[in-house]
C-alpha cells in the first residue's frame, strides 16, 4: 500500500483540480458563480475535510483496511463530483 503521505497528497491534488474545473466552468459560462456551482464547491471542501480527518486518525484497529476504505470513498467522491460538473450545463 502506498504511504499515508502520498494518499493525502493525492486527495489534495485531485479534489483541488476538481474545484479548479468548477471555477473554469463558471468563467466560461457567464463569468459568475451560480448557486449550483457554489454548492458543489462547498460539498467538495466538506468531503476534503472529512477525508483528511479520517486519514489523520490514530486510533484505528486495522490501518490497512482503514486506508483502503478511505481510498475507496475518495475515488467514489471524485467520480461523483465529476458527474455533477458534467450536469452543470
Secondary structure, DSSP 8 states (H G I E B T S, - for coil): ---HHHHHHHHHHHHHHHHHHHHHHHHHTTSS--HHHHHHHHHHHHHHHHHHHHHT----S-HHHHHHHHHHHHHHHHHHHHHHHHH--
